[in-house]
Each structure stands twice: as structure tokens, then as C-alpha cells.
Amino acid sequence: MILIWYLGLVLASWAIMGFILFKTDVINED
């Protein structure tokens, strides 16, 4: 159970970081 929670948090943080990097990249391109 704990392992599943850990993997979920890792994936969520990866998604958030990727989203932020993607948004900043788009803003810089403008």
C-alpha cells in the first residue's frame, strides 16, 4: 500500500514539474 502511494506521489510530482517546464518553455518562446 505504501509503495503505491509513493509511486503515485512521484508520478504526480513528475507531472507537475513537466507541466511547469512546458508552460515556462511556451512563455519563453512567445
C-alpha positions in Angstrom: 0.0 0.0 0.0 2.7 2.5 1.0 4.6 1.6 -2.2 1.6 2.5 -4.3 1.2 5.8 -2.5 4.9 6.6 -3.1 4.7 5.8 -6.8 1.6 8.0 -7.0 3.4 10.9 -5.4 6.4 10.5 -7.7 4.3 10.5 -10.8 2.3 13.5 -9.6 5.4 15.5 -8.9 6.8 14.5 -12.3 3.6 15.6 -14.0 3.6 19.0 -12.1 7.3 19.6 -12.9 6.8 18.7 -16.5 3.7 20.9 -16.7 5.6 23.9 -15.2 8.6 23.4 -17.5 6.3 23.1 -20.5 4.5 26.3 -19.6 7.7 28.3 -19.0 9.0 27.0 -22.3 5.9 28.2 -24.1 6.1 31.6 -22.4 9.8 32.0 -23.3 9.0 31.2 -26.9 6.5 33.9 -27.2 
